[in-house]
């Protein structure tokens, strides 16, 4: 009988397009593949031997709950000795959040005892389509060079276009003005390089929190404007709070220091009397109301 070819499971895992990592029973990471490096920005040297909650992935759900401090999918898998699947947001090394589909399975020794777990995670943020769209926008000089979202010159005609859609098809839409709290203090105390990293982190989190057909633009220095299609007041409030919570749960690491920021949001649904100027002015006033009420909150109007 001919011998079977040798099989190297490590080579197979390394060649997979999905992120894969293995952990022991205490959730200490023992293996980290190339796709995990690409998706998260963390190299194997940075994570192997550490726990997943040590400023690495720190999974959160859509409500902003930190799963790594409790029964995350991997912990439940190891405890219950059965696989789980969930959609969560992981922490990228650059600070922003990425939506991923997580699939976890228990690992066993020869006696059947659970010795750890394997997590496979798939980026579900449509990154390939997004990168193609960024390239198109860059060619038209419509994208902000730093944050890679639309610039103000592109956002203004997008406002005009959404009002035309509203008039033609009677579709509802809303606008969110999002301002980073205490951003000047960050620039003054941490430097503009850190300030730029904060802008990239917030923009990345917002881009992944919004839907593909919504529009996100950098409106000013630390302000972002989101145009949200097909929403009523309740849905807009829910989405605005989701964005706020995800940003609150995002962070940058600089050495041993962890930097977090919050945002103040003004959100409003277009009325029959509105135009581009009036709805932006109202969203801006509502955003200032959030600032005056204590920051890190959403004000609807």
N, C-alpha and C positions, 0 to 999 in steps of 0.2 A: 504494500500500500504506500503510495507516495506521501512524503512528509508534507505537512501544511506549512505555508509560509509563516515566518515569524510575525507577530502582531505587537505593535508598540502603541498602547492606548494613549500615552503622553503625547506622541506625535499627532494622533488624531485630535485630541483636545486642543492642542496648540494651533491646529489648522482650522478650527471652527470659527465661523463669523460672529458667533455669540460669545459674550463674556462668560467665563467659567472660573469659579474658584472652589477649592475644597477647604473644609475646616475640620478641626477635631471636635470632641464633644463639648468643649467649653467655648466653641465658636472662634478659636484662634486659627487664623488663616494659614494653611500649609501649602497651597498651590494657587497660582494666579496666571491665567493664560494671556497671550498677546492681545486678543480681542478685548479682554478686561482692561488692559493698559490703554488701548485705543479709545474705548468708550468712556472711561473714567478719568484719564489723564494721569493716574497713579501707576508707577512701575511696580513690577514684582518685588524689587528690592525695597520699596517703600512700604509694602503691606504684609509680605510674608512674615509670620511670627507675631503679627498684631491682631487684635480683635477688630471685627468689622465696625464697631462703634467708636473706635479710637480716632475720631476726626477723619474717617475714610469715607465709607459709603453712607452711613447714618440715614438709612431709609426712612422716609416719611410718607404718610398717605395723603390723599387729596385734601384732608382737613387740617394738615400740618402736624399730625401726631407723630412723635418720634418713635418709630417701631423698634429701633435697636436697644432702647432702654427697657423694653418689655418683651412680649412674645412676638417677635418678628417671624416671618415665614420660616426662616432657617431654624430658629429656636423651637417653633411648634413642630417642625418636621422631626427634629432630633428627639423632642420630648414624646411625641405621639407615635414615632416610628412609622410615618407614612408621608407621602409626597404632598406638597401644597403648591398652589399657583396664585399669583396676585399681581396687580398692577400698582406700582409704587413709584416714588420719585427718589432717585439716588443723588448723592452729592458729588459733583464733578470737582476735580482738583482746582479748577479756576473759580469755584465758588457757586456756580449756578446749579439749578436742579434739572435733571433729565428724567423724563418718564420712561420706565422700563417695565417689560413683562418679566416677572421673576418666576422661575420654576425650580423647586428645591426637592431633593430626594435624600433619604438617609443612607449612610454608609455602614456596612457591617463587617465584623471580623468573621473568622471561620466558624465560630460557635453561634453566630447570629446576633451577637450583642451589637447595639448601635455604638459606633466609634466616632461618628461625626456626620457631616452632611456635604452635599454638593449643590451649589447654586449656579444655575444658568440664567443669565439675564440678557434680554434683547432690547436694544434701543428702539422705541416706538415713536420717536419724534419726527419721523419722515426726514431724516437728516440729508439723504441724497437729494430729495426734491428741494429741500431748503437750500443746500449748497448751490444747486443749479439756479435757483431763483436769485440767490445773492450775486452770482456771477452776472446774471442778466441785469440786475439793478446797478451793479458797479459799472457796467458798460454805459449805462445811461446816467451815471453820476447821481443816482437817486438814493443811494444808501449811505448811512453814516459810517465813516471810515473806522471809528473806534468800536462801536457797539454792533455793527452789521445789521441794524434795523433801518427802516426807511428814515430819511432825513425830513426836515420840515418842508422842503421844496416838493417832496413827493407826497407828503401827508396832506398838504393843502388841496391839491386837486382830487385826492381821494375823498376828502370831505364833500367837495362839490359833486363827485360821482355818486356818493351814497345818498345825497339829497335828491338827485335825479332818479335813482332807483326807488326811493320812498314815494316820490310823486307818481312815477309810472306804474309801480306795482303795489303801492300801498303797504310797503314792508316797514316794520318797526326797526329801529336801531338805537343804540346808545353810545355815549362817549364817556371815557374815563380819563381824567387828568391825574397823573401819578407822579409824585414828587418825593425824592429821597430825603428823609429827615436828617437834619444837621449835617448836610453834605459839606458845607463850607468848613465846619470844624474838622472833618476828616481830612480835607485838603490841607488845612493850616497845620494840623498836628501830625499827620501821617505822610504828607507829601502828595504831589500830583500823580505820581506813579501808582500809589495805592488808590487814590481817588479814581483813576482810570480803570483800575481792576474792579472797583466797586460798581462802576457804571456797566462794565461788561457782565458782571455777575447778575445785576438786576435785570439788564436787558435780556440775557439768556433765560433767566427764570420766567420773565413775563412772556417771552416768545413761546416757550414750551407750555405755559399755563393757558394761553389763549388758543382758540380754535384756528385751523388752517385758513379759514376764509375771513377771519378778523384781520384788522390792520393795526400794526404797532409802529409808531414813529417816535424818534427823539425830537421833542418839541423845543427844548432849551438845554441849558447846561446840565441840569440833573432832573429835568422833567421829561416824561414820556406821555404821549397821547395815544390811547387805544380807541379804535372805532369798531364797535361790536355789533354785528349784524343779527337781525331777527331775534331780538330779546324784548321782554317786557321789564318793568321795574324790578320785579322779584328775581328774575333770572340774572339781570345785570348786577344787582346787589350781591347775589351768591357768587358770581364770577369775580367781582371786585374783591370780595373777602377772601376768595381762594388765592388770588394773586398776592394779596397782602400777607396771608399766612405763609405762603411758599417763600416769599422774600424774607419774612421774619425767620424762617427756618433754614435759610441759606447762609453760608459763611465762607470767609477766606481765612487761610492760615498763613502766618508769616513767622517762621520759626515756631516757638512755643505759644505765640499769641494767636488768638482767634478773634476775627473781626466780623461782627454782624451789623446789619442795618435794618431800618424799618422804612416804610413809606406811608405817606398820607395821600388819600385818594378822594377825589370828587367825581361822582358818577351821576349821570342824568340821561333820561330818555328823550329823544327828539319829539317836539310838539309840532302841530300844523303851522304854528307861527314862526318856527325857528328857521335860521339860516346858519351857514358855517360860522359866522362871527358870533352870533348870539349863543349858540350851544357851547362853543369853546369858552366864551366868557363866563357862562353859568357854571360849567365844570371847574373852571379855574377858581371861582369864588367858593364853590363847595370844597375844593381842595384846601383852600385857606381856612375854611371853617374847621376842617379836620385838624389842621395844624394848631389852631387856636383852642381846640377842645382837648389837646394833649398829645397829638400825633399818633401814628400807627393805628389809624382807623379809617373807615369809609364813611363819607357823608353823602347821602342821596338827596336829590332835589329835582 
